[in-house]
Amino acid sequence: MADNVGIIRGLYEAFGRGDVPAVLGVFDAQIQWNEAESFKYADRNPYIGPMAVAEGVFQRIVSEADGFAVAPLNFIDGGEHVVVEGRYGGTVKATGVPINAQFAHFWTLRGGKIVEFQQYTDTKQWALAFGVAV
């Protein structure tokens, strides 16, 4: 059995290094990725496949936020499900407003690959940082 928490820890470490190929390498070819409801990047939910996630989420966020960072703080092992609590950081380029938003990520793994992702975050904080009235 794969060490699912270890796989997810490795994913965050790779993301922190900017190693997108390593991140995408643990995604199943048909990964189903969902951003939090009412979040700016939920407009294309569900993202299907690694390239849809890379282009629709990763490229967009790094082009719109300076110093974007994902800081995992707690890993909860549920077998094929791993939940990660943490915080997002960065500054929205268009407004100069900093982000320090909590998140919960719900990962589903099978056979050592990530098959599903669900994000939960403080969408109000994000909206305000992007200059959207809520």
MOFENJO-V142544 format. One record per backbone hydrogen bond with DSSP energy under -0.5 kcal/mol. CO is the residue of the C=O (numbers start at 1). NH is the residue of the N-H. Records with the same first field share a line. If there is no record, write none. Layout:
CO=NH  NH
This chain:
2=4
3=7
4=8
5=9
6=10
7=11
8=12
9=13
10=14
11=15
12=16
13=17
14=18  19
15=18
18=20
19=23
20=24
21=25
22=26
23=26
24=27
26=114
28=31
31=33  49
32=117
33=46  47
34=119
36=39
39=42
40=43
41=44
42=45
47=33  49
49=53
50=54
51=55
52=56
53=57  58
54=59
57=61
58=62
59=63
60=64
61=65
64=93
65=68
66=91
69=71  89
70=72
71=87
74=85
75=77
76=78  83
78=80  81
80=109
81=78
82=107
83=76
84=105
85=73  74
86=103
87=71
88=101
89=69
90=99
91=66
92=96
97=92
99=90
101=88
102=122
103=86
104=120
105=84  107
106=118
107=82
108=115  116
110=113
113=110  115
114=28
115=32
116=108
117=34
118=106
120=104
121=123
122=126
123=127
124=128
125=129
126=130
127=132
128=131
131=133
